[in-house]
Amino acid sequence: MNVTLSADSDLLHKAREVARRQGKSLNELFRDYLRAITSARPDTSPADDLFALMDDAGGRLDNRGWRREELHERR
């Protein structure tokens, strides 16, 4: 389905630049944005979404812990 939108030229220029840096067309960028905002769960906070992304990233600590001194060590 085609939809006609309007935006000022400066905004379009910036959006096209973002799309170019991501290797996408402006249409792809817009479709990705629509997918992202429609798939967001309204019952969660942005922090919940961030934690879900971190869980999905698959990083691990291998039971590594830190001592307080290590966390506050200056380099």
C-alpha positions as CSV (number, residue, x, y, z in Angstrom):
1,M,0.0,0.0,0.0
2,N,1.3,3.4,-0.8
3,V,1.1,6.3,1.6
4,T,1.9,9.9,1.0
5,L,3.7,11.8,3.8
6,S,5.0,15.3,4.0
7,A,8.1,16.6,5.8
8,D,10.3,19.6,5.5
9,S,13.3,19.3,3.3
10,D,15.9,19.5,6.1
11,L,14.2,16.5,7.9
12,L,14.1,14.5,4.7
13,H,17.7,15.3,4.0
14,K,18.7,14.1,7.4
15,A,16.6,10.9,7.1
16,R,18.1,10.1,3.7
17,E,21.6,10.5,5.2
18,V,20.7,8.1,8.1
19,A,19.3,5.6,5.5
20,R,22.4,5.9,3.4
21,R,24.7,5.3,6.4
22,Q,22.7,2.1,7.1
23,G,22.8,1.0,3.5
24,K,19.0,1.3,3.1
25,S,16.6,3.3,1.1
26,L,14.4,5.8,2.8
27,N,11.4,3.5,2.3
28,E,13.3,0.6,4.0
29,L,14.2,2.9,6.9
30,F,10.6,4.0,7.3
31,R,9.3,0.4,7.2
32,D,11.9,-0.7,9.8
33,Y,10.7,2.2,12.0
34,L,7.1,1.2,11.6
35,R,7.9,-2.4,12.5
36,A,9.8,-1.3,15.6
37,I,7.1,1.0,16.9
38,T,4.3,-1.5,16.2
39,S,6.1,-4.5,17.8
40,A,6.9,-2.6,21.0
41,R,4.9,-3.9,23.9
42,P,3.0,-1.0,25.4
43,D,2.9,-2.7,28.9
44,T,6.7,-2.5,29.2
45,S,9.0,0.4,30.0
46,P,12.0,1.4,27.9
47,A,14.3,-0.2,30.5
48,D,12.4,-3.5,30.2
49,D,13.0,-3.3,26.4
50,L,16.7,-2.6,27.0
51,F,17.0,-5.6,29.4
52,A,15.3,-7.8,26.8
53,L,17.8,-6.7,24.1
54,M,20.7,-7.4,26.5
55,D,19.3,-10.9,27.2
56,D,18.9,-11.6,23.5
57,A,22.5,-10.4,22.8
58,G,23.9,-13.6,24.3
59,G,26.8,-12.1,26.2
60,R,28.1,-13.9,29.2
61,L,30.3,-13.3,32.1
62,D,31.4,-17.0,32.7
63,N,30.7,-16.5,36.4
64,R,33.1,-13.6,36.5
65,G,32.7,-11.3,39.4
66,W,34.3,-8.1,40.2
67,R,35.7,-6.7,43.4
68,R,34.7,-3.2,44.4
69,E,38.3,-2.0,44.0
70,E,38.4,-3.3,40.4
71,L,35.2,-1.4,39.5
72,H,36.5,1.9,40.9
73,E,40.1,1.4,39.7
74,R,41.5,4.4,37.7
75,R,43.4,3.7,34.6
